[in-house]
């Protein structure tokens, strides 16, 4: 009940913000493009939209002068995710909420490329739509990148201050084990290779997406490994990762096997 009430208040603030955005958007360029791949996220995408706009407003209250666009790349979700995004566009009259619909599930790398093709920001955030990634951390991502000139800033669950909420022991062991194996074999210099909440400068993300060969969950590991191999600098921000409330996890046995195969391939090729 309290979460619902809080989101209602935030939704009203977001509507006011959207009205103000409409009058000022011609005088301020988009600073950040947030790319959100979706598949069957009808129950989550509206809440995520409100939380992102809330985080943007918080950054502007601190004098950061932000204008964020949200690019939803939907892989023909049968649950009607695209229809919800269109309804949000209409309800909030938000020209910075962009829907990029695709014919089907074509992989994360191509989803990011599809979003980047229309992105107007100089910095790009990639994040999941299932509410596991809290947009409140975006401001810290931006601050760290701009202060230190990093090419990539990665959200990490495994540095002091970070953590996971809602996972059972098996899921925690799977994630820890995957990251441990990657550290031993690939020495990437990052603490969380399987996470997907990250900030990039747009040209760096474009270059990395062209270079990465993997699909699915291996993609997130390979993009950091290749970033280090290509000489790009990587910073980290501790984040709290919360297991999804609505919908089903897309991680299964097939993805775990694909991850192990990808790990071995990267060991011999990067």
C-alpha positions in Angstrom: 0.0 0.0 0.0 2.8 2.4 0.9 4.7 1.7 -2.3 1.5 2.2 -4.4 0.9 5.6 -2.6 4.5 6.7 -3.1 4.4 5.8 -6.8 1.1 7.7 -7.2 2.8 10.8 -5.8 5.8 10.3 -8.0 3.6 9.8 -11.0 2.0 13.2 -10.4 5.4 14.8 -10.1 6.4 13.1 -13.3 3.4 14.5 -15.1 4.3 18.0 -13.9 7.8 17.4 -15.0 6.7 16.2 -18.4 4.7 19.4 -18.8 7.7 21.5 -17.9 9.8 19.4 -20.2 7.5 20.2 -23.2 8.2 23.9 -22.7 11.9 23.7 -22.3 13.0 20.7 -24.4 13.9 22.9 -27.4 16.5 24.8 -25.3 18.3 21.8 -23.7 19.9 18.9 -25.4 19.5 15.3 -24.3 22.4 14.5 -22.0 21.8 10.8 -21.3 20.1 8.0 -23.3 18.7 5.2 -21.2 18.3 2.0 -23.2 15.9 -0.6 -21.8 15.5 -3.9 -23.6 12.1 -5.5 -22.8 10.4 -8.8 -23.3 7.1 -9.3 -21.3 7.6 -6.4 -18.9 4.1 -5.0 -19.0 3.8 -5.0 -15.3 7.1 -3.3 -14.7 7.7 -0.7 -17.4 5.3 1.9 -16.1 6.8 1.9 -12.6 10.3 2.0 -14.1 9.4 5.0 -16.2 8.2 6.9 -13.1 11.3 6.0 -11.1 13.6 7.1 -13.9 11.9 10.5 -14.2 12.1 10.7 -10.4 15.8 10.1 -10.5 16.3 12.7 -13.2 14.4 15.2 -11.2 16.6 14.5 -8.2 19.7 15.1 -10.3 18.4 18.4 -11.5 17.6 19.4 -8.0 21.3 19.0 -7.2 22.2 21.3 -10.1 23.2 18.6 -12.6 21.1 20.1 -15.5 20.0 16.8 -17.0 17.7 15.8 -19.8 17.3 12.1 -20.1 15.6 10.1 -22.9 14.3 6.6 -22.3 14.6 4.3 -25.2 12.5 1.1 -24.8 13.6 -1.7 -27.2 10.8 -4.2 -27.1 11.2 -7.6 -28.7 7.5 -8.1 -29.8 6.4 -8.9 -26.2 3.2 -11.0 -26.3 2.0 -9.5 -23.0 1.6 -6.0 -24.6 4.6 -4.2 -23.3 4.7 -1.9 -26.3 1.1 -0.9 -25.8 1.9 0.2 -22.2 4.8 2.3 -23.5 2.6 3.9 -26.1 0.0 4.7 -23.3 2.8 6.3 -21.2 3.9 8.4 -24.2 0.3 9.7 -24.6 -0.4 10.1 -20.9 2.8 12.1 -20.2 3.1 13.7 -23.6 6.8 12.8 -23.3 8.8 13.2 -26.5 11.9 11.8 -24.6 10.2 8.4 -24.1 11.0 6.5 -27.3 9.7 3.1 -28.4 11.8 0.9 -30.7 9.8 -2.2 -31.5 11.4 -5.3 -33.1 10.0 -8.4 -34.7 11.2 -10.8 -32.0 14.0 -11.8 -29.5 17.2 -11.0 -31.4 19.7 -10.7 -28.6 21.0 -8.0 -26.2 23.8 -6.7 -28.5 21.4 -6.0 -31.3 18.9 -4.5 -28.8 21.5 -2.0 -27.7 22.5 -1.3 -31.3 18.9 -0.7 -32.1 18.6 1.8 -29.3 21.9 3.5 -30.0 20.8 4.1 -33.6 18.3 6.8 -32.3 20.1 7.8 -29.1 20.8 11.6 -28.8 22.7 11.6 -25.5 26.5 11.7 -25.2 26.3 9.1 -22.4 24.3 5.9 -22.5 22.8 3.9 -19.6 21.8 0.2 -20.1 19.5 -1.3 -17.5 16.9 -4.0 -17.1 13.2 -3.4 -17.1 12.3 -5.7 -14.2 12.9 -3.2 -11.4 16.1 -5.0 -10.2 18.0 -1.9 -11.1 17.1 1.2 -9.1 17.4 4.4 -11.2 18.4 6.3 -8.1 22.0 5.1 -8.7 22.2 6.8 -12.1 23.2 10.1 -10.6 26.2 8.4 -8.8 27.1 6.7 -12.1 27.1 10.1 -13.9 29.0 11.9 -11.1 31.8 9.2 -11.0 32.2 9.1 -14.8 32.4 12.8 -15.2 34.7 13.4 -12.2 37.2 10.7 -13.2 36.7 10.6 -17.0 35.8 6.9 -17.1 34.7 5.3 -20.3 32.5 2.8 -18.5 30.9 2.8 -15.1 29.5 -0.5 -13.9 27.0 -1.1 -11.1 28.4 -3.8 -8.8 26.7 -6.0 -6.3 30.0 -7.4 -5.0 31.8 -4.3 -3.7 31.4 -2.8 -0.2 28.0 -1.1 -0.1 26.5 -3.3 -2.7 24.3 -6.3 -2.3 21.4 -8.6 -3.5 17.9 -8.8 -2.0 15.4 -11.6 -2.7 17.6 -14.3 -4.1 17.7 -17.8 -2.8 21.0 -19.6 -1.9 21.2 -21.3 -5.3 20.9 -18.1 -7.2 23.4 -16.4 -5.1 25.9 -19.2 -5.5 25.3 -19.3 -9.2 26.1 -15.6 -9.6 29.1 -15.7 -7.2 30.5 -18.7 -8.9 30.1 -17.2 -12.4 31.9 -14.0 -11.3 34.7 -16.0 -9.5 35.4 -18.2 -12.5 35.5 -15.1 -14.8 37.9 -13.3 -12.4 40.3 -16.3 -12.3 40.3 -17.0 -16.0 40.0 -13.5 -17.5 41.4 -11.1 -14.8 39.1 -8.3 -16.0 39.7 -5.9 -13.1 36.0 -5.6 -12.3 34.1 -7.1 -9.4 30.7 -7.8 -11.2 30.9 -9.2 -14.7 27.4 -10.6 -15.0 25.5 -7.4 -14.0 23.8 -5.3 -16.7 23.4 -1.9 -15.1 26.1 0.2 -16.6 26.9 3.7 -18.0 29.0 4.2 -21.1 30.1 7.2 -23.2 28.1 6.7 -26.4 31.1 6.3 -28.8 32.6 3.6 -26.4 29.3 1.6 -26.2 29.0 1.8 -30.0 32.5 0.4 -30.5 32.0 -2.3 -27.9 28.7 -3.5 -29.3 30.4 -3.9 -32.7 33.2 -5.9 -31.1 31.2 -8.2 -28.8 30.3 -11.6 -30.4 28.3 -13.1 -27.5 24.5 -13.2 -27.0 22.4 -13.5 -23.9 24.0 -13.4 -20.5 27.5 -13.9 -21.8 27.2 -10.5 -23.5 27.5 -8.6 -20.2 30.7 -10.4 -19.3 32.3 -10.0 -22.7 31.6 -6.3 -23.0 33.6 -5.6 -19.8 36.4 -8.0 -20.7 36.7 -6.4 -24.2 36.5 -2.9 -22.7 39.6 -3.6 -20.6 41.4 -5.4 -23.5 40.7 -2.3 -25.7 42.2 0.0 -23.1 38.9 1.7 -21.9 38.8 2.7 -18.3 36.1 1.1 -16.0 34.8 2.5 -12.7 32.4 0.9 -10.3 29.4 2.0 -8.2 28.0 -0.3 -5.5 24.4 -1.0 -6.1 21.6 -2.9 -4.4 20.1 -5.5 -6.7 16.5 -6.5 -5.9 15.0 -9.6 -7.4 12.0 -9.0 -9.7 8.5 -8.9 -8.1 6.5 -9.3 -11.3 7.2 -11.7 -14.2 9.6 -14.6 -14.5 13.4 -14.6 -14.5 14.8 -15.3 -17.9 17.9 -17.1 -16.4 17.7 -20.9 -16.9 19.9 -23.9 -17.4 20.5 -23.1 -21.0 21.8 -19.6 -20.1 24.2 -21.1 -17.5 25.6 -23.6 -20.1 26.0 -20.8 -22.6 27.8 -18.7 -20.0 30.4 -21.4 -19.3 31.0 -21.9 -23.0 31.4 -18.2 -23.5 33.8 -18.0 -20.6 36.0 -20.6 -22.2 35.8 -18.9 -25.6 36.9 -15.6 -24.1 39.8 -17.2 -22.3 41.2 -18.3 -25.6 40.3 -15.4 -27.8 40.5 -12.1 -25.8 
